[in-house]
Amino acid sequence: RLGERYRIKSVPATVLDDGWTGVGMMSPAELVERILRRDDPDMDQEVFDSLVESGRLDDAADWLLDHGASAFAVAWQRATLSVRVALMLLAEKVLEKDRRALEGCVETLLESLDSDDAAQRGDTADLLGRLGDARALEPLRRLGDDPNPDVAEIARDAVDQLLHE
């Protein structure tokens, strides 16, 4: 039952205060350190990251709606491809519940359009198109000339999406 409740798919796993989720072996010292830090404001990002990385996307969506979008923006900037995929799925869940919930991320996402990583530029363009924020229109138009043809196409699609919302 607990595995279903917390959507645990592998063991060992540790869940602290219904939030932070650690998958894999954890030493007693690490567990004590987590418990002692659980009220530390810096733990918010760690809680959010752990929810995403452990696949608890419904819980991550609820957490984000309660705590604001800044953790999403931080996670996006440093995300690997697999985490960005999870964040895209999470964004869909969040936007279904509150269309404006990720507005606070737009400025940070716009910065990600300048990434050296073509995959991140393309994923960011796609996400910005889904968010529907007009601030992204001009940067996405510029990205439509990206040297990577896939990124350019995604950016042009995002512009179309913004213009037709």
Backbone as CSV, one residue per row, in Angstrom:
resi,resn,N_x,N_y,N_z,CA_x,CA_y,CA_z,C_x,C_y,C_z
1,ARG,0.810,-1.206,0.000,0.000,0.000,0.000,0.854,1.272,0.000
2,LEU,1.862,1.312,0.820,2.708,2.505,0.846,3.416,2.707,-0.487
3,GLY,3.832,1.608,-1.109,4.462,1.706,-2.418,3.543,2.343,-3.436
4,GLU,2.262,1.983,-3.410,1.279,2.582,-4.315,1.042,4.044,-3.965
5,ARG,0.890,4.308,-2.685,0.604,5.686,-2.249,1.695,6.652,-2.688
6,TYR,2.952,6.246,-2.555,4.069,7.116,-2.902,4.639,6.821,-4.283
7,ARG,3.965,5.960,-5.019,4.380,5.609,-6.378,5.821,5.117,-6.429
8,ILE,6.183,4.313,-5.446,7.528,3.751,-5.361,7.618,2.566,-6.317
9,LYS,8.606,2.636,-7.187,8.774,1.571,-8.168,10.043,0.763,-7.942
10,SER,10.879,1.210,-7.029,12.090,0.456,-6.715,12.414,0.621,-5.238
11,VAL,13.138,-0.349,-4.728,13.545,-0.319,-3.328,15.051,-0.490,-3.254
12,PRO,15.685,-0.009,-2.243,15.086,0.710,-1.125,14.693,2.137,-1.530
13,ALA,13.706,2.648,-0.818,13.241,4.013,-1.029,12.888,4.611,0.326
14,THR,13.115,5.898,0.460,12.828,6.608,1.700,11.961,7.817,1.373
15,VAL,10.877,7.996,2.125,10.005,9.157,1.967,9.989,9.880,3.298
16,LEU,10.280,11.165,3.260,10.332,11.981,4.471,9.217,13.021,4.429
17,ASP,8.340,12.998,5.411,7.245,13.963,5.538,6.372,14.045,4.292
18,ASP,6.075,12.930,3.654,5.258,12.864,2.441,5.868,13.615,1.261
19,GLY,7.088,14.109,1.392,7.690,14.890,0.327,8.966,14.300,-0.203
20,TRP,10.066,14.701,0.403,11.367,14.279,-0.109,11.393,12.763,-0.259
21,THR,11.816,12.326,-1.438,11.855,10.906,-1.726,13.248,10.540,-2.202
22,GLY,13.873,9.630,-1.504,15.188,9.149,-1.897,15.091,7.707,-2.354
23,VAL,15.677,7.422,-3.499,15.673,6.063,-4.028,17.095,5.548,-3.964
24,GLY,17.269,4.367,-3.443,18.592,3.775,-3.317,19.021,3.722,-1.858
25,MET,20.192,3.139,-1.664,20.721,2.992,-0.309,21.033,4.359,0.295
26,MET,20.743,4.475,1.582,21.035,5.690,2.323,21.635,5.279,3.655
27,SER,22.736,5.873,3.981,23.369,5.540,5.256,22.562,6.157,6.397
28,PRO,22.696,5.627,7.585,22.017,6.235,8.733,22.395,7.705,8.908
29,ALA,23.658,8.043,8.666,24.085,9.445,8.811,23.369,10.342,7.805
30,GLU,23.208,9.854,6.558,22.493,10.638,5.543,21.035,10.837,5.938
31,LEU,20.412,9.795,6.461,19.024,9.903,6.883,18.875,10.900,8.029
32,VAL,19.761,10.833,9.012,19.728,11.784,10.129,19.895,13.210,9.615
33,GLU,20.825,13.408,8.682,21.069,14.743,8.116,19.812,15.257,7.415
34,ARG,19.125,14.421,6.652,17.879,14.811,5.977,16.808,15.183,7.003
35,ILE,16.672,14.376,8.016,15.659,14.657,9.035,15.941,15.988,9.722
36,LEU,17.184,16.245,10.076,17.535,17.496,10.757,17.352,18.717,9.849
37,ARG,17.485,18.532,8.544,17.371,19.654,7.602,15.969,19.835,7.034
38,ARG,15.016,19.018,7.432,13.725,19.031,6.757,12.968,20.353,6.871
39,ASP,13.256,21.171,7.858,12.600,22.476,7.974,13.437,23.612,7.386
40,ASP,14.584,23.286,6.850,15.469,24.269,6.223,14.837,24.728,4.902
41,PRO,14.710,26.045,4.677,14.112,26.533,3.428,14.836,26.039,2.176
42,ASP,16.118,25.744,2.281,16.859,25.231,1.128,16.401,23.828,0.743
43,MET,15.693,23.163,1.620,15.207,21.810,1.323,14.070,21.828,0.309
44,ASP,13.411,22.969,0.134,12.301,23.021,-0.812,12.727,22.539,-2.194
45,GLN,13.861,23.033,-2.681,14.320,22.618,-4.007,14.631,21.125,-4.015
46,GLU,15.235,20.636,-2.947,15.552,19.214,-2.874,14.286,18.358,-2.850
47,VAL,13.271,18.827,-2.147,12.006,18.090,-2.110,11.408,18.038,-3.512
48,PHE,11.341,19.185,-4.169,10.785,19.227,-5.520,11.570,18.324,-6.468
49,ASP,12.883,18.465,-6.457,13.733,17.650,-7.327,13.514,16.162,-7.071
50,SER,13.410,15.784,-5.803,13.248,14.360,-5.480,11.895,13.839,-5.950
51,LEU,10.869,14.662,-5.870,9.560,14.237,-6.355,9.598,13.978,-7.862
52,VAL,10.257,14.868,-8.585,10.364,14.709,-10.040,11.216,13.495,-10.379
53,GLU,12.383,13.410,-9.768,13.322,12.341,-10.109,12.814,10.964,-9.721
54,SER,11.949,10.886,-8.709,11.404,9.590,-8.303,10.119,9.254,-9.059
55,GLY,9.688,10.142,-9.953,8.504,9.875,-10.757,7.190,10.214,-10.087
56,ARG,7.229,10.904,-8.983,6.009,11.284,-8.268,5.480,12.598,-8.841
57,LEU,5.107,12.579,-10.127,4.751,13.805,-10.828,3.446,14.424,-10.339
58,ASP,2.468,13.619,-9.963,1.229,14.180,-9.420,1.520,14.930,-8.119
59,ASP,2.360,14.321,-7.278,2.733,14.982,-6.024,3.574,16.228,-6.303
60,ALA,4.453,16.150,-7.295,5.267,17.312,-7.659,4.384,18.448,-8.173
61,ALA,3.343,18.108,-8.926,2.421,19.138,-9.426,1.706,19.821,-8.265
62,ASP,1.208,19.036,-7.334,0.532,19.618,-6.163,1.507,20.472,-5.356
63,TRP,2.742,19.977,-5.194,3.757,20.722,-4.445,4.029,22.053,-5.135
64,LEU,4.185,22.025,-6.438,4.485,23.242,-7.191,3.338,24.247,-7.080
65,LEU,2.116,23.770,-7.172,0.966,24.667,-7.056,0.888,25.306,-5.671
66,ASP,1.348,24.589,-4.644,1.344,25.131,-3.283,2.524,26.056,-3.000
67,HIS,3.683,25.793,-3.634,4.917,26.493,-3.287,5.401,27.492,-4.342
68,GLY,4.797,27.524,-5.501,5.234,28.435,-6.554,6.198,27.767,-7.514
69,ALA,6.467,28.463,-8.609,7.164,27.874,-9.747,8.681,28.022,-9.717
70,SER,9.235,28.659,-8.720,10.680,28.913,-8.758,11.483,27.613,-8.754
71,ALA,11.027,26.602,-8.051,11.750,25.321,-8.036,11.743,24.681,-9.421
72,PHE,10.648,24.852,-10.152,10.579,24.318,-11.514,11.638,24.993,-12.381
73,ALA,11.750,26.305,-12.291,12.716,27.052,-13.099,14.145,26.616,-12.808
74,VAL,14.472,26.452,-11.545,15.817,26.007,-11.163,16.080,24.608,-11.705
75,ALA,15.104,23.727,-11.533,15.258,22.353,-12.009,15.443,22.321,-13.523
76,TRP,14.705,23.153,-14.238,14.802,23.185,-15.700,16.197,23.595,-16.153
77,GLN,16.748,24.593,-15.524,18.060,25.103,-15.949,19.158,24.060,-15.843
78,ARG,19.068,23.184,-14.875,20.163,22.237,-14.674,19.790,20.801,-15.058
79,ALA,18.622,20.636,-15.664,18.100,19.299,-15.941,18.842,18.590,-17.066
80,THR,18.994,17.301,-16.881,19.453,16.429,-17.951,18.250,16.160,-18.855
81,LEU,18.498,15.514,-19.976,17.418,15.228,-20.909,16.295,14.436,-20.248
82,SER,16.630,13.402,-19.488,15.585,12.585,-18.871,14.778,13.376,-17.841
83,VAL,15.420,14.250,-17.101,14.689,15.071,-16.130,13.825,16.099,-16.854
84,ARG,14.329,16.668,-17.973,13.504,17.609,-18.749,12.239,16.935,-19.271
85,VAL,12.352,15.679,-19.680,11.166,14.949,-20.125,10.157,14.870,-18.977
86,ALA,10.628,14.526,-17.790,9.743,14.469,-16.627,9.159,15.848,-16.324
87,LEU,9.963,16.892,-16.451,9.470,18.248,-16.193,8.428,18.672,-17.229
88,MET,8.584,18.224,-18.471,7.572,18.523,-19.490,6.243,17.843,-19.135
89,LEU,6.322,16.586,-18.710,5.109,15.883,-18.284,4.483,16.572,-17.077
90,LEU,5.331,16.995,-16.157,4.864,17.724,-14.978,4.191,19.030,-15.387
91,ALA,4.800,19.759,-16.317,4.222,21.024,-16.777,2.815,20.803,-17.329
92,GLU,2.612,19.733,-18.083,1.277,19.435,-18.604,0.281,19.260,-17.469
93,LYS,0.683,18.529,-16.436,-0.201,18.296,-15.293,-0.540,19.614,-14.589
94,VAL,0.485,20.430,-14.403,0.284,21.701,-13.708,-0.606,22.632,-14.525
95,LEU,-0.350,22.715,-15.817,-1.127,23.621,-16.671,-2.593,23.198,-16.772
96,GLU,-2.870,21.897,-16.650,-4.260,21.437,-16.625,-4.985,21.980,-15.403
97,LYS,-4.272,22.107,-14.299,-4.881,22.563,-13.050,-4.921,24.081,-12.940
98,ASP,-3.866,24.737,-13.459,-3.786,26.200,-13.365,-2.947,26.711,-14.529
99,ARG,-3.588,27.267,-15.509,-2.939,27.714,-16.745,-1.830,28.731,-16.489
100,ARG,-1.899,29.444,-15.379,-0.928,30.512,-15.103,0.142,30.103,-14.086
101,ALA,0.141,28.880,-13.649,1.004,28.445,-12.547,2.495,28.563,-12.865
102,LEU,2.881,28.498,-14.119,4.306,28.538,-14.477,4.748,29.884,-15.036
103,GLU,3.903,30.894,-14.932,4.275,32.220,-15.438,5.565,32.736,-14.812
104,GLY,5.790,32.414,-13.559,6.988,32.873,-12.867,8.272,32.274,-13.415
105,CYS,8.163,31.285,-14.267,9.340,30.620,-14.859,9.769,31.225,-16.187
106,VAL,8.936,32.037,-16.793,9.170,32.450,-18.175,10.521,33.135,-18.350
107,GLU,10.874,34.053,-17.480,12.156,34.760,-17.640,13.332,33.783,-17.586
108,THR,13.294,32.853,-16.670,14.367,31.859,-16.575,14.379,30.970,-17.812
109,LEU,13.198,30.578,-18.276,13.129,29.754,-19.476,13.680,30.495,-20.695
110,LEU,13.412,31.779,-20.782,13.943,32.564,-21.900,15.469,32.531,-21.913
111,GLU,16.075,32.536,-20.734,17.541,32.431,-20.646,18.024,31.091,-21.199
112,SER,17.225,30.043,-21.006,17.613,28.713,-21.478,17.598,28.598,-22.999
113,LEU,16.971,29.543,-23.673,16.986,29.534,-25.138,18.384,29.795,-25.684
114,ASP,19.269,30.323,-24.840,20.649,30.607,-25.258,21.614,29.475,-24.915
115,SER,21.102,28.359,-24.462,21.945,27.233,-24.067,22.792,26.742,-25.243
116,ASP,23.966,26.227,-24.923,24.803,25.592,-25.945,24.224,24.243,-26.370
117,ASP,23.340,23.697,-25.565,22.738,22.384,-25.806,21.489,22.546,-26.681
118,ALA,21.566,22.040,-27.905,20.442,22.175,-28.835,19.177,21.525,-28.281
119,ALA,19.313,20.378,-27.629,18.140,19.700,-27.066,17.460,20.581,-26.026
120,GLN,18.253,21.261,-25.209,17.646,22.135,-24.203,16.960,23.330,-24.868
121,ARG,17.580,23.898,-25.908,16.932,25.010,-26.620,15.595,24.550,-27.206
122,GLY,15.590,23.385,-27.825,14.358,22.886,-28.429,13.287,22.574,-27.398
123,ASP,13.672,21.906,-26.331,12.702,21.590,-25.272,12.146,22.860,-24.645
124,THR,13.019,23.848,-24.458,12.577,25.105,-23.864,11.610,25.838,-24.792
125,ALA,11.917,25.847,-26.079,11.016,26.479,-27.050,9.643,25.806,-27.011
126,ASP,9.646,24.477,-26.978,8.392,23.728,-26.913,7.608,24.098,-25.662
127,LEU,8.275,24.129,-24.526,7.607,24.463,-23.271,7.060,25.891,-23.305
128,LEU,7.849,26.816,-23.813,7.376,28.206,-23.880,6.142,28.335,-24.764
129,GLY,6.096,27.577,-25.837,4.904,27.579,-26.675,3.686,27.083,-25.917
130,ARG,3.876,26.061,-25.117,2.774,25.509,-24.325,2.303,26.469,-23.238
131,LEU,3.250,27.249,-22.692,2.887,28.173,-21.618,2.023,29.324,-22.118
132,GLY,2.189,29.677,-23.389,1.328,30.703,-23.971,1.611,32.118,-23.504
133,ASP,2.824,32.398,-23.055,3.168,33.729,-22.562,3.755,34.575,-23.692
134,ALA,3.162,35.726,-23.939,3.570,36.592,-25.047,5.017,37.069,-24.933
135,ARG,5.591,37.071,-23.735,6.991,37.493,-23.591,7.937,36.597,-24.381
136,ALA,7.499,35.404,-24.700,8.356,34.455,-25.415,8.304,34.631,-26.930
137,LEU,7.382,35.414,-27.431,7.165,35.505,-28.871,8.406,35.945,-29.646
138,GLU,8.989,37.068,-29.311,10.163,37.557,-30.058,11.384,36.660,-29.903
139,PRO,11.714,36.225,-28.683,12.850,35.290,-28.566,12.640,34.002,-29.372
140,LEU,11.421,33.525,-29.417,11.144,32.311,-30.192,11.244,32.586,-31.690
141,ARG,10.820,33.756,-32.098,10.971,34.114,-33.520,12.451,34.114,-33.909
142,ARG,13.290,34.669,-33.046,14.733,34.669,-33.331,15.277,33.239,-33.379
143,LEU,14.785,32.398,-32.504,15.245,31.012,-32.460,14.792,30.233,-33.702
144,GLY,13.817,30.773,-34.406,13.377,30.152,-35.654,14.475,30.108,-36.700
145,ASP,15.563,30.848,-36.477,16.725,30.834,-37.379,17.887,30.056,-36.777
146,ASP,17.614,29.224,-35.784,18.667,28.457,-35.124,19.405,27.592,-36.145
147,PRO,20.732,27.452,-35.979,21.485,26.604,-36.907,21.073,25.134,-36.873
148,ASN,20.485,24.696,-35.776,19.995,23.328,-35.691,18.576,23.309,-36.279
149,PRO,18.361,22.599,-37.374,17.053,22.634,-38.028,15.904,22.129,-37.142
150,ASP,16.187,21.175,-36.263,15.137,20.683,-35.367,14.710,21.765,-34.385
151,VAL,15.690,22.471,-33.828,15.393,23.558,-32.893,14.614,24.658,-33.604
152,ALA,15.053,25.016,-34.804,14.377,26.065,-35.570,12.912,25.687,-35.823
153,GLU,12.675,24.432,-36.183,11.305,23.989,-36.443,10.454,24.034,-35.178
154,ILE,11.014,23.577,-34.077,10.278,23.615,-32.801,9.952,25.054,-32.427
155,ALA,10.909,25.959,-32.618,10.682,27.370,-32.291,9.573,27.956,-33.163
156,ARG,9.589,27.644,-34.450,8.532,28.157,-35.338,7.166,27.595,-34.943
157,ASP,7.134,26.312,-34.563,5.873,25.719,-34.088,5.391,26.405,-32.812
158,ALA,6.322,26.722,-31.923,5.957,27.407,-30.673,5.402,28.798,-30.962
159,VAL,6.002,29.498,-31.929,5.483,30.822,-32.320,4.056,30.672,-32.825
160,ASP,3.817,29.687,-33.697,2.454,29.457,-34.204,1.492,29.181,-33.056
161,GLN,1.947,28.383,-32.115,1.097,28.064,-30.971,0.762,29.331,-30.177
162,LEU,1.738,30.194,-29.974,1.505,31.442,-29.247,0.552,32.363,-30.003
163,LEU,0.690,32.410,-31.305,-0.143,33.313,-32.113,-1.587,32.835,-32.207
164,HIS,-1.809,31.558,-32.008,-3.151,31.007,-32.171,-3.854,30.692,-30.847
165,GLU,-3.293,31.163,-29.750,-3.958,30.964,-28.447,-4.820,32.130,-28.117
